[in-house]
């Protein structure tokens, strides 16, 4: 699928993180399962967790409890949420992370970094974990700014994180593009007035990526510079 005919090379490219730049499934599942087991719940399979990723840690916890048909108090859910974040941070800080950049991701960022275009990450992952994940994967230095799920009052699919990032980069939605893997990225970009490009290998809450209503679905990030006319 091509981009709109009136599309001009962007001044800024905004990337989702999990499922777009970095494969973090194993880390997310490990942190979730350690937190679940520590509080007396059952661990979930990688396949099950994969279908829950996309809207941030709090929603992930909610999905995990619903999947196990468990009803807990707000305090208990918050405790589980805090445990997940603490375990995840421990994985990254103690060399236990198995997250890796997707094939072609760093090459694409190198190509774009050499061009007059600003690069940013907009993710629903909390900022500290997003920064640690990018640093672990060797990608952090490519980005002018990173917007996490706790940076703004609202997360994707609300457009606020995208608009916040554009404001930092001093550019507009008309001169930017969002790159992601999920319906959250598409909805946020549409609401912000931005074109959106998707990759098919991410998580998308278990939904078929070919059904994403994006402007273009590319098999690899290496196809992005040419698609954008850069």
Backbone as CSV, one residue per row, in Angstrom:
resi,resn,N_x,N_y,N_z,CA_x,CA_y,CA_z,C_x,C_y,C_z
1,UNK,0.839,-1.201,0.000,0.000,0.000,0.000,0.871,1.247,0.000
2,UNK,0.654,2.179,-0.904,1.455,3.398,-0.937,0.961,4.421,0.066
3,UNK,1.800,5.403,0.349,1.383,6.526,1.173,0.526,7.467,0.338
4,UNK,-0.191,8.404,0.990,-1.015,9.345,0.226,-0.220,10.055,-0.870
5,UNK,-0.864,10.359,-1.967,-0.172,10.949,-3.118,0.425,12.317,-2.799
6,UNK,-0.149,13.021,-1.819,0.368,14.338,-1.461,1.398,14.270,-0.331
7,UNK,1.840,13.050,0.018,2.795,12.882,1.107,4.170,13.396,0.696
8,UNK,4.756,14.224,1.564,6.104,14.754,1.335,7.059,14.108,2.335
9,UNK,8.346,14.009,1.997,9.298,13.437,2.953,9.171,14.108,4.318
10,UNK,9.078,13.335,5.391,8.799,13.907,6.719,10.001,14.573,7.362
11,UNK,9.696,15.451,8.308,10.727,16.034,9.150,10.962,15.187,10.389
12,UNK,9.979,14.344,10.737,10.080,13.522,11.936,9.454,12.150,11.694
13,UNK,10.100,11.129,12.238,9.563,9.770,12.203,9.431,9.295,13.645
14,UNK,8.217,8.937,14.031,7.927,8.478,15.381,7.743,6.961,15.354
15,UNK,8.457,6.259,16.208,8.410,4.799,16.242,7.752,4.300,17.516
16,UNK,6.899,3.303,17.379,6.500,2.496,18.521,7.713,1.668,18.941
17,UNK,7.665,1.079,20.123,8.816,0.325,20.633,8.586,-1.187,20.566
18,UNK,7.747,-1.708,21.460,7.508,-3.147,21.544,6.797,-3.654,20.288
19,UNK,7.395,-4.633,19.634,6.778,-5.209,18.450,7.085,-4.457,17.171
20,UNK,7.775,-3.324,17.288,8.148,-2.536,16.112,9.664,-2.443,15.977
21,UNK,10.312,-1.931,17.008,11.770,-1.828,17.009,12.434,-2.995,17.723
22,UNK,11.825,-3.416,18.822,12.439,-4.426,19.685,11.439,-5.544,19.980
23,UNK,11.933,-6.786,19.929,11.123,-7.934,20.325,11.286,-8.115,21.831
24,UNK,10.295,-7.675,22.581,10.347,-7.701,24.044,9.412,-8.741,24.646
25,UNK,8.845,-9.600,23.813,7.836,-10.546,24.284,8.338,-11.395,25.452
26,UNK,9.528,-11.958,25.327,10.035,-12.850,26.373,10.210,-12.102,27.683
27,UNK,10.733,-10.882,27.620,10.905,-10.084,28.836,9.562,-9.758,29.488
28,UNK,8.602,-9.338,28.676,7.290,-8.982,29.213,6.635,-10.199,29.861
29,UNK,6.694,-11.338,29.177,6.091,-12.554,29.717,6.792,-13.003,31.001
30,UNK,8.113,-12.905,31.021,8.859,-13.309,32.208,8.515,-12.420,33.400
31,UNK,8.474,-11.109,33.177,8.131,-10.194,34.264,6.705,-10.420,34.744
32,UNK,5.798,-10.609,33.809,4.403,-10.847,34.174,4.252,-12.140,34.961
33,UNK,4.867,-13.208,34.488,4.702,-14.505,35.146,5.362,-14.551,36.519
34,UNK,6.501,-13.898,36.670,7.116,-13.841,38.007,6.211,-13.082,38.971
35,UNK,5.620,-11.993,38.492,4.716,-11.212,39.339,3.458,-12.014,39.675
36,UNK,2.894,-12.683,38.678,1.690,-13.492,38.909,1.959,-14.595,39.925
37,UNK,3.047,-15.324,39.732,3.348,-16.449,40.631,3.655,-15.972,42.054
38,UNK,4.290,-14.810,42.157,4.604,-14.273,43.485,3.351,-13.937,44.277
39,UNK,2.245,-13.727,43.577,0.990,-13.375,44.246,-0.052,-14.484,44.151
40,UNK,0.426,-15.700,43.857,-0.453,-16.852,43.920,-1.255,-17.160,42.678
41,UNK,-0.919,-16.530,41.547,-1.646,-16.784,40.303,-0.822,-17.674,39.373
42,UNK,-1.468,-18.198,38.337,-0.797,-19.084,37.396,-0.035,-18.295,36.328
43,UNK,1.061,-18.895,35.859,1.822,-18.296,34.759,1.069,-18.491,33.449
44,UNK,1.341,-17.633,32.481,0.687,-17.674,31.177,1.700,-18.026,30.094
45,UNK,1.226,-18.608,29.023,2.109,-18.969,27.919,2.541,-17.734,27.142
46,UNK,3.638,-17.875,26.398,4.099,-16.775,25.561,3.016,-16.366,24.558
47,UNK,2.353,-17.347,23.989,1.310,-17.051,23.007,0.184,-16.232,23.624
48,UNK,-0.193,-16.579,24.842,-1.263,-15.842,25.513,-0.831,-14.411,25.813
49,UNK,0.385,-14.266,26.330,0.884,-12.927,26.668,1.014,-12.073,25.411
50,UNK,1.459,-12.664,24.333,1.619,-11.931,23.073,0.318,-11.235,22.674
51,UNK,-0.800,-11.899,22.861,-2.089,-11.329,22.495,-2.597,-10.270,23.447
52,UNK,-1.844,-10.012,24.523,-2.258,-9.013,25.511,-1.443,-7.731,25.449
53,UNK,-0.383,-7.720,24.639,0.547,-6.594,24.627,0.035,-5.474,23.726
54,UNK,0.153,-4.231,24.218,-0.172,-3.105,23.357,-0.608,-1.841,24.062
55,UNK,-1.289,-1.968,25.179,-1.853,-0.774,25.815,-1.214,-0.423,27.154
56,UNK,-0.041,-0.983,27.417,0.666,-0.642,28.639,0.516,-1.702,29.719
57,UNK,1.313,-1.551,30.775,1.403,-2.571,31.819,0.108,-2.740,32.600
58,UNK,-0.577,-1.655,32.906,-1.813,-1.757,33.694,-2.864,-2.574,32.952
59,UNK,-2.989,-2.347,31.648,-3.948,-3.111,30.847,-3.494,-4.554,30.710
60,UNK,-2.190,-4.789,30.607,-1.654,-6.144,30.556,-2.056,-6.923,31.810
61,UNK,-1.904,-6.301,32.969,-2.280,-6.939,34.230,-3.777,-7.244,34.236
62,UNK,-4.560,-6.294,33.780,-6.006,-6.492,33.728,-6.364,-7.678,32.829
63,UNK,-5.742,-7.744,31.650,-5.996,-8.858,30.735,-5.598,-10.196,31.362
64,UNK,-4.474,-10.216,32.070,-3.998,-11.454,32.692,-4.977,-11.959,33.741
65,UNK,-5.540,-11.045,34.513,-6.497,-11.437,35.546,-7.816,-11.901,34.928
66,UNK,-8.247,-11.204,33.886,-9.478,-11.603,33.203,-9.308,-12.988,32.574
67,UNK,-8.150,-13.234,31.984,-7.882,-14.533,31.353,-7.992,-15.668,32.365
68,UNK,-7.568,-15.406,33.611,-7.623,-16.422,34.654,-8.942,-16.378,35.427
69,UNK,-9.853,-15.527,34.950,-11.169,-15.406,35.579,-11.047,-15.068,37.063
70,UNK,-10.151,-14.104,37.340,-9.877,-13.696,38.717,-10.353,-12.259,38.920
71,UNK,-11.047,-12.034,40.028,-11.468,-10.693,40.403,-10.726,-10.313,41.682
72,UNK,-10.003,-9.212,41.638,-9.251,-8.757,42.811,-9.599,-7.306,43.106
73,UNK,-9.210,-6.857,44.265,-9.453,-5.471,44.650,-8.543,-4.537,43.869
74,UNK,-8.875,-3.260,43.890,-8.045,-2.254,43.222,-6.648,-2.238,43.830
75,UNK,-6.561,-2.375,45.153,-5.259,-2.395,45.821,-4.427,-3.595,45.384
76,UNK,-5.074,-4.760,45.261,-4.355,-5.964,44.851,-3.869,-5.843,43.416
77,UNK,-4.689,-5.246,42.554,-4.279,-5.057,41.164,-3.106,-4.091,41.090
78,UNK,-3.146,-3.047,41.902,-2.036,-2.089,41.914,-0.761,-2.748,42.426
79,UNK,-0.873,-3.620,43.427,0.289,-4.333,43.950,0.891,-5.227,42.878
80,UNK,0.043,-5.917,42.125,0.512,-6.784,41.041,1.188,-5.961,39.945
81,UNK,0.595,-4.819,39.645,1.169,-3.899,38.649,2.567,-3.443,39.085
82,UNK,2.700,-3.057,40.343,3.994,-2.609,40.866,5.017,-3.738,40.835
83,UNK,4.571,-4.943,41.148,5.473,-6.093,41.116,5.981,-6.342,39.703
84,UNK,5.082,-6.253,38.727,5.479,-6.438,37.328,6.553,-5.427,36.940
85,UNK,6.338,-4.164,37.252,7.307,-3.127,36.899,8.648,-3.364,37.584
86,UNK,8.603,-3.766,38.850,9.847,-4.010,39.587,10.620,-5.187,39.008
87,UNK,9.905,-6.269,38.665,10.571,-7.436,38.084,11.156,-7.081,36.729
88,UNK,10.396,-6.349,35.936,10.869,-5.960,34.601,12.147,-5.126,34.715
89,UNK,12.134,-4.159,35.624,13.321,-3.326,35.827,14.505,-4.181,36.283
90,UNK,14.235,-5.184,37.109,15.296,-6.082,37.583,15.899,-6.865,36.419
91,UNK,15.067,-7.349,35.512,15.569,-8.096,34.355,16.544,-7.249,33.545
92,UNK,16.186,-5.999,33.323,17.005,-5.112,32.512,18.280,-4.688,33.241
93,UNK,18.171,-4.492,34.551,19.310,-3.993,35.320,20.332,-5.078,35.647
94,UNK,19.909,-6.346,35.586,20.779,-7.424,36.044,21.173,-8.397,34.936
95,UNK,21.113,-7.921,33.705,21.586,-8.727,32.591,20.725,-9.928,32.257
96,UNK,19.468,-9.923,32.678,18.583,-11.055,32.402,17.668,-10.815,31.199
97,UNK,17.703,-9.623,30.658,16.830,-9.312,29.525,17.244,-10.089,28.291
98,UNK,16.242,-10.591,27.563,16.487,-11.288,26.296,15.881,-10.536,25.115
99,UNK,15.549,-9.276,25.355,15.001,-8.443,24.278,16.077,-8.158,23.241
100,UNK,15.666,-8.140,21.985,16.587,-7.876,20.886,15.927,-6.980,19.846
101,UNK,16.732,-6.125,19.229,16.222,-5.325,18.124,15.853,-6.254,16.978
102,UNK,14.767,-5.941,16.291,14.374,-6.734,15.138,15.407,-6.581,14.018
103,UNK,15.507,-7.599,13.193,16.404,-7.553,12.043,16.080,-6.340,11.188
104,UNK,17.094,-5.581,10.877,16.921,-4.404,10.040,16.619,-3.128,10.786
105,UNK,16.289,-3.235,12.065,15.910,-2.030,12.821,17.079,-1.058,12.953
106,UNK,18.231,-1.546,13.401,19.356,-0.638,13.600,19.867,-0.098,12.271
107,UNK,19.919,-0.916,11.249,20.357,-0.434,9.937,19.461,0.693,9.453
108,UNK,18.161,0.534,9.647,17.210,1.574,9.237,17.422,2.850,10.026
109,UNK,17.621,2.723,11.317,17.861,3.909,12.151,19.159,4.599,11.764
110,UNK,20.178,3.835,11.439,21.447,4.416,10.976,21.228,5.219,9.700
111,UNK,20.447,4.658,8.789,20.166,5.335,7.525,19.419,6.641,7.762
112,UNK,18.387,6.580,8.599,17.574,7.765,8.863,18.335,8.814,9.670
113,UNK,19.178,8.361,10.577,19.940,9.287,11.420,20.870,10.162,10.593
114,UNK,21.311,9.654,9.457,22.224,10.402,8.593,21.491,11.424,7.730
115,UNK,20.175,11.441,7.818,19.362,12.333,6.995,18.782,13.460,7.852
116,UNK,18.301,14.533,7.235,17.710,15.635,8.000,16.303,15.304,8.473
117,UNK,16.218,14.333,9.387,14.921,13.927,9.925,15.101,13.611,11.409
118,UNK,14.125,14.031,12.229,14.171,13.765,13.663,13.546,12.400,13.942
119,UNK,14.164,11.633,14.848,13.660,10.319,15.218,13.227,10.328,16.677
120,UNK,12.092,9.690,16.953,11.570,9.639,18.316,10.869,8.310,18.543
121,UNK,10.735,7.943,19.802,9.956,6.765,20.195,8.741,7.238,20.972
122,UNK,7.586,6.674,20.635,6.352,6.929,21.386,5.764,5.573,21.748
123,UNK,5.820,5.230,23.016,5.447,3.895,23.471,4.505,3.965,24.665
124,UNK,3.746,2.901,24.871,2.925,2.790,26.069,3.687,2.161,27.226
125,UNK,4.926,1.745,26.987,5.780,1.259,28.073,6.216,2.438,28.923
126,UNK,6.247,2.264,30.245,6.697,3.349,31.113,8.082,3.835,30.693
127,UNK,8.332,5.121,30.865,9.528,5.740,30.309,10.814,5.094,30.788
128,UNK,10.924,4.793,32.077,12.178,4.223,32.574,12.459,2.870,31.939
129,UNK,11.424,2.054,31.756,11.606,0.755,31.121,11.879,0.902,29.626
130,UNK,11.250,1.892,28.997,11.494,2.146,27.578,12.946,2.545,27.350
131,UNK,13.444,3.452,28.164,14.844,3.889,28.027,15.807,2.734,28.265
132,UNK,15.518,1.926,29.288,16.389,0.786,29.596,16.357,-0.247,28.475
133,UNK,15.179,-0.479,27.888,15.051,-1.444,26.792,15.814,-0.969,25.561
134,UNK,15.687,0.304,25.232,16.405,0.867,24.092,17.911,0.827,24.317
135,UNK,18.325,1.126,25.523,19.761,1.091,25.846,20.281,-0.343,25.734
136,UNK,19.528,-1.293,26.262,19.929,-2.698,26.209,20.074,-3.186,24.764
137,UNK,19.174,-2.719,23.890,19.190,-3.145,22.485,20.170,-2.340,21.643
138,UNK,20.809,-1.341,22.246,21.783,-0.540,21.524,21.177,0.488,20.591
139,UNK,19.934,0.906,20.855,19.239,1.815,19.946,18.998,3.209,20.527
140,UNK,19.246,3.408,21.800,18.832,4.646,22.454,19.401,5.897,21.804
141,UNK,20.658,5.861,21.387,21.321,7.069,20.890,20.797,7.550,19.541
142,UNK,19.955,6.775,18.897,19.407,7.196,17.608,18.258,8.197,17.757
143,UNK,17.736,8.357,18.965,16.501,9.111,19.133,16.696,10.452,19.831
144,UNK,16.021,11.459,19.284,16.081,12.798,19.867,15.288,12.864,21.156
145,UNK,14.223,12.070,21.254,13.395,12.064,22.455,12.615,10.758,22.529
146,UNK,12.232,10.393,23.730,11.416,9.192,23.968,10.228,9.594,24.836
147,UNK,9.041,9.272,24.375,7.818,9.524,25.139,7.287,8.187,25.635
148,UNK,7.193,8.048,26.949,6.724,6.797,27.545,5.247,6.836,27.875
149,UNK,4.745,5.698,28.306,3.328,5.612,28.637,2.929,6.443,29.835
150,UNK,3.898,6.817,30.666,3.620,7.651,31.826,4.108,9.084,31.643
151,UNK,4.477,9.453,30.431,4.949,10.816,30.163,3.781,11.798,30.122
152,UNK,2.701,11.385,29.482,1.511,12.236,29.328,0.370,11.694,30.180
153,UNK,-0.693,12.460,30.262,-1.860,12.032,31.042,-2.554,10.838,30.404
154,UNK,-2.460,10.740,29.063,-3.131,9.648,28.348,-2.147,8.933,27.428
155,UNK,-2.414,7.661,27.201,-1.569,6.816,26.370,-2.202,6.608,25.004
156,UNK,-1.415,6.068,24.060,-2.008,5.606,22.811,-3.090,4.576,23.142
157,UNK,-4.218,4.591,22.475,-4.503,5.209,21.176,-4.909,6.679,21.209
158,UNK,-4.864,7.330,22.380,-5.103,8.778,22.399,-3.937,9.470,21.686
159,UNK,-4.192,10.556,20.966,-3.116,11.221,20.228,-2.170,12.044,21.083
160,UNK,-2.483,12.259,22.354,-1.678,13.161,23.179,-0.183,12.826,23.174
161,UNK,0.233,11.562,23.322,1.683,11.288,23.316,2.359,11.658,22.000
162,UNK,1.659,11.479,20.879,2.221,11.824,19.578,2.346,13.336,19.449
163,UNK,1.308,14.055,19.827,1.321,15.515,19.723,2.358,16.117,20.669
164,UNK,2.496,15.527,21.848,3.523,15.952,22.806,4.913,15.811,22.193
165,UNK,5.140,14.692,21.526,6.441,14.430,20.903,6.707,15.392,19.754
166,UNK,5.698,15.640,18.940,5.862,16.589,17.835,6.191,17.974,18.357
167,UNK,5.595,18.344,19.472,5.875,19.651,20.063,7.338,19.749,20.499
168,UNK,7.862,18.672,21.086,9.269,18.651,21.481,10.174,18.768,20.261
169,UNK,9.788,18.102,19.176,10.592,18.109,17.954,10.381,19.372,17.110
170,UNK,9.435,20.202,17.549,9.133,21.459,16.864,8.725,21.228,15.401
171,UNK,7.842,20.264,15.223,7.291,20.010,13.895,5.805,19.711,14.031
172,UNK,5.149,19.472,12.914,3.704,19.281,12.911,3.341,17.888,12.414
173,UNK,2.087,17.512,12.643,1.610,16.207,12.196,1.701,16.063,10.689
174,UNK,1.536,17.157,9.978,1.596,17.118,8.515,2.998,16.812,8.001
175,UNK,4.006,17.023,8.832,5.399,16.782,8.432,6.007,15.601,9.184
176,UNK,5.155,14.683,9.665,5.643,13.548,10.441,4.916,12.275,10.027
177,UNK,5.460,11.149,10.446,4.831,9.851,10.194,5.026,8.975,11.424
178,UNK,4.020,8.156,11.722,4.096,7.203,12.825,4.375,5.830,12.256
179,UNK,5.260,5.076,12.930,5.584,3.714,12.516,5.293,2.785,13.691
180,UNK,4.416,1.802,13.482,4.049,0.922,14.579,3.643,-0.456,14.120
181,UNK,3.018,-1.188,15.052,2.625,-2.569,14.755,1.204,-2.888,15.179
182,UNK,0.466,-1.888,15.670,-0.816,-2.211,16.291,-1.905,-1.201,15.985
183,UNK,-3.112,-1.606,16.322,-4.261,-0.731,16.149,-4.128,0.516,17.012
184,UNK,-3.425,0.418,18.134,-3.199,1.585,18.983,-2.405,2.655,18.248
185,UNK,-1.386,2.220,17.513,-0.565,3.156,16.745,-1.382,3.794,15.624
186,UNK,-2.191,2.985,14.959,-3.010,3.499,13.860,-4.026,4.508,14.376
187,UNK,-4.728,4.173,15.437,-5.747,5.069,15.973,-5.137,6.364,16.500
188,UNK,-3.989,6.261,17.162,-3.328,7.459,17.681,-2.876,8.363,16.544
189,UNK,-2.291,7.763,15.509,-1.824,8.551,14.368,-2.991,9.214,13.652
190,UNK,-4.063,8.479,13.435,-5.237,9.056,12.774,-5.783,10.235,13.566
191,UNK,-5.871,10.061,14.878,-6.403,11.127,15.731,-5.491,12.347,15.751
192,UNK,-4.195,12.105,15.549,-3.221,13.213,15.527,-3.101,13.842,14.147
193,UNK,-3.702,13.212,13.142,-3.628,13.738,11.786,-2.358,13.369,11.058
194,UNK,-1.775,12.214,11.410,-0.502,11.785,10.833,-0.685,10.553,9.963
195,UNK,0.101,10.412,8.891,0.163,9.128,8.184,0.756,8.070,9.112
196,UNK,0.425,6.801,8.848,0.931,5.733,9.708,1.344,4.538,8.865
197,UNK,2.554,4.033,9.154,3.116,2.859,8.493,3.226,1.753,9.535
198,UNK,2.864,0.524,9.156,2.918,-0.587,10.107,3.802,-1.717,9.595
199,UNK,4.322,-2.493,10.552,5.049,-3.719,10.260,4.174,-4.896,10.681
200,UNK,4.310,-6.057,10.021,3.392,-7.166,10.269,3.840,-8.166,11.326
201,UNK,5.038,-7.969,11.915,5.601,-9.010,12.765,5.404,-8.735,14.264
202,UNK,4.722,-7.641,14.604,4.593,-7.262,16.006,3.496,-8.009,16.742
203,UNK,2.900,-7.349,17.733,1.984,-8.022,18.647,0.514,-7.721,18.328
204,UNK,0.162,-6.444,18.237,-1.191,-6.017,17.835,-2.291,-6.719,18.612
205,UNK,-2.034,-7.024,19.885,-3.029,-7.658,20.751,-3.625,-8.915,20.124
206,UNK,-2.804,-9.625,19.353,-3.237,-10.880,18.760,-4.089,-10.756,17.510
207,UNK,-4.294,-9.538,17.019,-5.140,-9.323,15.846,-4.329,-9.418,14.558
208,UNK,-4.997,-9.692,13.456,-4.373,-9.849,12.159,-3.796,-8.513,11.681
209,UNK,-2.479,-8.398,11.489,-1.883,-7.120,11.079,-2.323,-6.666,9.693
210,UNK,-2.750,-7.598,8.849,-3.185,-7.201,7.506,-4.504,-6.437,7.545
211,UNK,-5.175,-6.470,8.683,-6.431,-5.741,8.824,-6.250,-4.359,9.444
212,UNK,-5.004,-3.981,9.706,-4.734,-2.641,10.218,-5.033,-1.617,9.117
213,UNK,-5.738,-0.577,9.460,-6.095,0.446,8.473,-5.004,1.521,8.427
214,UNK,-3.795,1.056,8.078,-2.659,1.969,7.984,-2.488,2.429,6.545
215,UNK,-1.591,3.385,6.338,-1.327,3.879,4.990,-0.437,2.925,4.215
216,UNK,0.417,2.202,4.930,1.276,1.223,4.260,1.703,0.164,5.260
217,UNK,1.701,-1.098,4.812,2.177,-2.216,5.622,3.439,-2.745,4.947
218,UNK,4.573,-2.612,5.638,5.851,-2.997,5.036,6.396,-4.244,5.733
219,UNK,7.024,-5.155,4.989,7.519,-6.389,5.600,8.688,-6.177,6.537
220,UNK,9.450,-5.127,6.327,10.635,-4.880,7.142,10.862,-3.378,7.281
221,UNK,11.460,-2.978,8.390,11.793,-1.564,8.571,12.799,-1.083,7.534
222,UNK,13.540,-1.997,6.926,14.505,-1.586,5.913,13.801,-0.985,4.689
223,UNK,12.520,-1.254,4.538,11.766,-0.669,3.430,11.322,0.765,3.717
224,UNK,11.510,1.223,4.953,10.944,2.509,5.355,11.577,3.731,4.671
225,UNK,12.902,3.873,4.637,13.472,5.088,4.029,13.000,5.316,2.592
226,UNK,13.001,4.267,1.788,12.553,4.404,0.404,11.068,4.776,0.344
227,UNK,10.266,4.132,1.185,8.827,4.419,1.217,8.574,5.895,1.540
228,UNK,9.380,6.446,2.445,9.200,7.825,2.895,9.838,8.842,1.942
229,UNK,10.514,8.353,0.928,11.155,9.262,-0.010,12.396,9.912,0.544
230,UNK,13.063,9.215,1.457,14.253,9.776,2.116,15.527,9.138,1.564
